């Protein structure tokens, strides 16, 4: 979404002499572009530079493996990477993806909802918020898949948290997607109403109903994600989304409604 540009006053102005206003062709915050570039670069290196054994080693060390947290495995520190990998696995999994479609799908949603959140939060808050949502998604996955020896990868939990954060203000009156909307940077600084009150907004309620419905269908049907034997970690999506809803008031720099 482009911003309206306001020119300086001119002597004896004429509307026919004003230069044509142009919307930027690529209007995504720098932090979102940089994060997307990192995800793409990691994906390209894994699939086009590393050998299969080397890529498998990356998965062993940086994917999220619920089996690592079985008490006897965790206490022994015998899993590859040791206790350090046990800790960083809650976040590092979000930088790995199962295929090109997987990473592009996440980048599409991050460009849409993450951009709105980044404009409101700024770089540092946006990155910290996204990291905590990824951790929340891993925690939800661990709680529902405890002890499983199947890895989880992908930025979907972080992106789900970004969706939840953006949902708190984009549909408000004056917000970028509100029924009455602004198109200037102030659209991203609209005060957020309390969460329960926001649910009375049909746009917010409808979005959440569809989003949760789709993820529950993923769980019931075990929908394929990419490749064989891959499925969508829908519990992680929900964990990231709920983390985003809970964390938004703590990170929001705009005074509450």
C-alpha positions in Angstrom: 0.0 0.0 0.0 1.5 3.3 -1.0 1.5 6.5 1.0 0.1 9.8 -0.1 2.8 12.3 -0.7 2.3 15.9 0.3 4.2 18.5 -1.7 5.4 22.0 -0.5 3.4 25.1 -1.2 4.4 27.0 -4.4 3.9 30.6 -5.4 0.9 31.0 -7.6 0.1 27.3 -7.7 -1.8 25.7 -10.5 -3.2 22.2 -10.3 -2.2 21.7 -13.9 1.5 22.4 -13.1 1.8 19.9 -10.2 4.0 16.9 -10.9 2.3 13.6 -11.2 2.3 11.7 -7.9 3.7 8.2 -8.2 3.1 5.4 -5.8 6.2 3.3 -5.0 6.4 0.1 -7.0 7.8 -1.9 -4.1 6.6 -0.5 -0.7 7.7 -3.0 1.9 9.6 -2.0 5.0 13.4 -2.6 4.9 13.3 -5.1 7.8 10.8 -7.3 6.0 12.8 -7.2 2.8 16.0 -8.1 4.8 14.3 -10.9 6.7 12.8 -12.3 3.5 16.3 -12.1 1.8 17.8 -14.1 4.6 15.1 -16.8 4.3 15.6 -17.0 0.6 19.4 -17.1 0.9 19.3 -19.9 3.4 16.9 -21.9 1.2 19.0 -21.5 -1.9 22.2 -22.5 -0.1 20.5 -25.6 1.3 19.0 -26.8 -2.0 21.7 -25.6 -4.5 25.0 -25.5 -2.6 25.0 -28.1 0.2 25.3 -31.8 -0.4 22.5 -34.0 0.9 24.5 -35.2 3.9 25.4 -31.6 4.7 21.8 -30.5 4.5 20.8 -33.3 6.7 23.3 -32.2 9.2 21.7 -28.7 9.1 18.3 -30.2 9.8 19.7 -32.2 12.7 21.2 -29.2 14.3 18.7 -26.4 13.5 15.2 -28.0 13.0 12.9 -28.3 15.9 12.9 -32.0 17.1 10.4 -32.8 19.9 12.4 -35.9 20.7 15.3 -33.8 22.0 13.2 -32.8 25.0 12.4 -36.2 26.3 13.8 -36.0 29.9 16.4 -38.7 29.5 17.7 -37.2 26.2 17.6 -33.7 27.5 19.4 -34.5 30.7 22.1 -36.4 29.0 22.9 -33.6 26.5 23.7 -36.4 24.0 21.6 -35.0 21.1 23.6 -33.4 18.3 24.6 -29.9 19.2 24.0 -30.6 22.9 22.1 -28.3 25.2 22.9 -25.2 23.0 20.9 -26.8 20.1 18.1 -27.7 22.5 17.8 -24.0 23.2 18.3 -22.4 19.8 16.1 -25.0 18.1 13.0 -23.1 19.5 13.9 -20.3 17.0 16.3 -21.6 14.4 13.7 -23.9 12.9 11.9 -20.8 11.6 14.8 -20.1 9.1 14.5 -23.4 7.4 11.8 -24.5 4.8 10.7 -27.6 3.2 10.6 -26.4 -0.4 10.3 -23.3 -2.6 6.5 -23.2 -2.3 6.8 -23.3 1.5 9.2 -20.3 1.7 7.3 -18.3 -0.9 4.0 -18.8 0.8 5.4 -17.6 4.1 7.1 -14.6 2.4 3.8 -13.6 0.8 1.9 -13.5 4.1 4.9 -11.8 5.8 4.9 -9.1 3.1 1.2 -8.5 3.7 0.8 -8.6 7.5 4.4 -8.3 8.6 4.8 -5.1 6.7 1.9 -3.5 8.5 3.3 -4.6 11.9 6.8 -3.5 11.0 5.6 0.0 10.1 4.0 0.2 13.6 6.6 -1.5 15.7 9.9 -0.5 14.0 12.8 -2.9 13.3 13.8 -4.0 16.8 10.3 -4.5 18.2 9.3 -6.3 15.0 12.2 -8.8 15.1 11.8 -9.5 18.8 8.1 -9.9 18.5 8.5 -12.3 15.5 11.1 -14.3 17.4 8.9 -14.8 20.4 6.0 -15.8 18.2 8.2 -18.5 16.6 9.2 -19.7 20.1 5.5 -19.8 21.0 4.8 -21.9 18.0 7.5 -24.3 18.9 6.2 -24.6 22.4 2.7 -25.4 21.1 4.2 -28.0 18.7 6.2 -29.6 21.5 3.1 -29.8 23.8 1.2 -31.6 21.1 4.0 -33.8 19.6 6.1 -34.5 22.7 8.8 -37.1 22.1 8.2 -37.4 18.3 11.3 -37.9 16.1 9.9 -35.8 13.2 11.4 -32.4 12.7 9.4 -29.2 12.3 10.7 -26.3 10.1 9.3 -23.1 8.6 8.5 -19.5 9.6 4.8 -20.1 9.6 4.4 -19.6 13.4 6.3 -16.3 13.3 4.1 -15.1 10.4 1.0 -16.3 12.2 2.0 -14.1 15.1 2.6 -11.2 12.8 -0.9 -11.7 11.4 -2.3 -11.7 15.0 -0.4 -8.5 15.8 -1.6 -6.7 12.6 -5.1 -7.9 13.2 -5.2 -5.7 16.3 -5.2 -2.5 14.3 -5.5 -2.9 10.5 -9.3 -3.3 10.5 -9.9 -0.4 13.0 -11.5 2.8 11.7 -8.7 4.8 10.1 -6.5 1.7 9.8 -5.1 0.6 6.5 -7.9 -2.0 6.0 -10.7 -0.4 8.0 -14.2 0.3 6.7 -13.1 4.0 6.8 -9.4 4.0 6.1 -6.4 6.3 5.9 -3.7 6.0 3.3 -0.9 7.9 5.1 1.6 6.5 7.6 -0.8 7.5 10.4 -3.0 4.5 9.3 -0.4 2.3 11.1 -0.5 4.3 14.3 -4.2 3.9 15.0 -4.7 3.1 18.7 -5.8 -0.6 19.2 -9.0 -1.2 21.1 -9.0 -4.0 23.8 -8.9 -7.5 22.3 -12.5 -8.5 23.4 -13.9 -5.3 21.9 -12.0 -5.8 18.7 -13.8 -9.1 18.2 -17.1 -7.2 17.8 -15.6 -5.9 14.5 -17.1 -8.2 11.8 -13.8 -8.0 9.8 -11.7 -9.1 12.7 -14.1 -11.8 13.8 -14.5 -13.1 10.2 -10.8 -13.2 9.6 -10.1 -15.1 12.8 -13.0 -17.5 12.2 -11.6 -18.3 8.7 -8.0 -18.5 9.9 -8.8 -20.9 12.8 -11.1 -22.9 10.6 -8.5 -23.5 7.9 -5.9 -24.6 10.5 -8.3 -27.0 12.1 -9.0 -28.5 8.7 -5.3 -28.9 8.2 -5.3 -30.9 11.5 -8.3 -33.1 10.6 -7.2 -33.9 7.1 -3.4 -33.8 7.6 -3.1 -31.7 4.5 0.2 -32.1 2.6 2.6 -29.2 2.7 5.5 -29.9 0.4 7.0 -33.2 -0.8 6.2 -36.6 0.5 5.6 -37.4 4.2 5.3 -33.6 5.0 2.3 -32.1 6.7 1.4 -28.7 8.1 2.3 -28.1 11.7 -1.0 -26.4 12.4 -0.6 -26.5 16.2 2.5 -24.3 15.8 0.5 -21.9 13.7 -2.1 -21.6 16.4 0.7 -21.3 19.1 2.3 -18.4 17.1 -1.0 -16.7 16.6 -2.0 -16.9 20.2 1.5 -15.6 21.2 1.0 -12.7 18.9 -2.3 -11.8 20.4 -0.9 -12.0 23.9 2.3 -10.1 23.2 0.9 -7.3 21.1 0.0 -5.0 24.1 3.5 -5.5 25.5 5.2 -4.4 22.3 2.8 -1.8 20.9 4.4 1.6 21.0 1.1 3.4 20.4 -0.9 4.6 23.4 -4.0 2.3 23.9 -7.4 3.4 22.8 
